[in-house]
Amino acid sequence: MSVLTGLLSKFKSLCAAIANKIKNVASRLTQGKLHGTRERIILGCAAAVIVALVLIGLVTMISRPRNKNRITPVVSGPERSLIPPGDLFLPEEPDFLPGILLERERRTAWTAEDAAAYWQDPLRNGEEPWRQHIEKAIDELMERVP
């Protein structure tokens, strides 16, 4: 464990020294004071390392398979299919609606008792809700008139 800690501390100090050198060279470069060949070599090497790391990262991201569990189909002939045809289509729904009764004859006249099941008295709650609804519709129409 102590060997790993020692290596880690040496690696940190090395990274800090490299970062310090790069900052020093970059500050000289921005001030126009980069004259020595040593500084140019360090700057070129740092740029090359950064470009190489970016390229290696891109290549590894592109080359790795996206889904390792993907099954590649092996088809030996036209008779082999991966999905059974029964799984592709939903089964027919059962007929749960009754059919049309054609034997019932149409009524020619309705009595009050026959119509009572289908009739709702509009004035059961009074005429005021209907009057308000009609006045609102008229107001909306009149607002649209130029």
Buried (B, 14 or more C-beta within 10 A) or exposed (E): EEEEEEEEEEEEEEEEEBEEBBEEBEEBEEEEEBEEEEBEEBBEEBEEEEEEEEEEEEEEEEEEEEEEEEEEEEEEEEEEEEEEEEEEEEEEEEEEEEEEEEEEEEEEEEEEEEEEEEEEEEEEEEEEEEEEEEEEEEEEEEEEEE
